[in-house]
Amino acid sequence: MLTAWPAPDRIVILAVGPHDRSAADVYALLLDALTVEVPADERTKPPCCDQLGQPPADAGLAEALAAAVSALPPRARRRR
């Protein structure tokens, strides 16, 4: 499940699916939505929370990610 946090007490679910480098990989969906090339290097994963245990909330980023995924054609969203 890919999520974004517009606020510490609010979550947006961007996509649900496997994360296994298959054609249905949710990260492939996100990269398609953002028109970003798949990186050749192994991705690094940032910490999920800050020192106080709060998620990295960013309303603008959460809305931009949700809009990008929503703008994909329905066929692209279903095949993922």
C-alpha positions as CSV (number, residue, x, y, z in Angstrom):
1,M,0.0,0.0,0.0
2,L,1.4,3.4,-1.0
3,T,0.3,6.2,1.3
4,A,0.9,9.9,1.7
5,W,0.3,12.1,4.7
6,P,-1.3,15.5,4.2
7,A,-1.3,16.0,8.0
8,P,-0.1,13.9,11.0
9,D,-3.7,12.7,11.6
10,R,-4.8,12.2,8.0
11,I,-3.6,9.6,5.4
12,V,-4.3,9.3,1.7
13,I,-4.1,5.8,0.2
14,L,-2.6,6.2,-3.2
15,A,-2.5,2.6,-4.4
16,V,-2.9,-1.0,-3.1
17,G,-1.1,-3.9,-4.8
18,P,2.1,-6.0,-4.8
19,H,5.5,-4.6,-4.3
20,D,7.5,-7.2,-6.1
21,R,9.0,-5.6,-9.3
22,S,6.3,-7.3,-11.3
23,A,4.1,-5.5,-13.9
24,A,1.6,-5.0,-11.1
25,D,4.1,-3.4,-8.7
26,V,2.6,-0.3,-6.9
27,Y,5.9,1.6,-7.2
28,A,5.8,1.1,-11.0
29,L,2.3,2.6,-10.9
30,L,3.6,5.6,-8.9
31,L,6.6,6.1,-11.2
32,D,4.3,6.0,-14.3
33,A,1.9,8.5,-12.7
34,L,4.8,10.9,-12.0
35,T,6.4,10.2,-15.4
36,V,9.7,9.2,-13.7
37,E,12.1,6.6,-15.1
38,V,12.6,3.5,-13.0
39,P,15.9,4.0,-11.2
40,A,18.6,1.5,-12.0
41,D,19.9,1.5,-8.4
42,E,18.2,-0.1,-5.5
43,R,15.9,2.5,-3.9
44,T,16.5,3.6,-0.4
45,K,13.7,3.9,2.0
46,P,13.5,7.0,4.3
47,P,12.3,6.6,7.8
48,C,8.6,6.4,8.2
49,C,8.4,8.8,11.1
50,D,10.3,11.7,12.7
51,Q,12.0,11.7,16.1
52,L,8.6,12.3,17.7
53,G,7.0,9.3,15.9
54,Q,5.0,11.6,13.5
55,P,4.7,10.8,9.8
56,P,6.3,13.1,7.3
57,A,3.2,15.2,6.7
58,D,3.1,17.4,3.6
59,A,-0.3,18.4,2.3
60,G,0.9,19.7,-1.0
61,L,2.9,16.6,-1.8
62,A,0.1,14.3,-0.7
63,E,-2.3,16.1,-3.0
64,A,0.1,16.1,-5.9
65,L,0.8,12.4,-5.6
66,A,-2.9,11.6,-5.3
67,A,-3.7,13.7,-8.3
68,A,-1.0,12.1,-10.4
69,V,-2.2,8.6,-9.6
70,S,-5.9,9.6,-10.2
71,A,-5.0,11.1,-13.6
72,L,-3.7,7.8,-14.9
73,P,-6.1,6.2,-17.4
74,P,-8.4,3.7,-15.7
75,R,-6.7,0.9,-17.7
76,A,-3.3,1.7,-16.2
77,R,-4.7,1.8,-12.7
78,R,-6.5,-1.6,-13.1
79,R,-3.5,-3.4,-14.6
80,R,-1.3,-2.4,-11.7
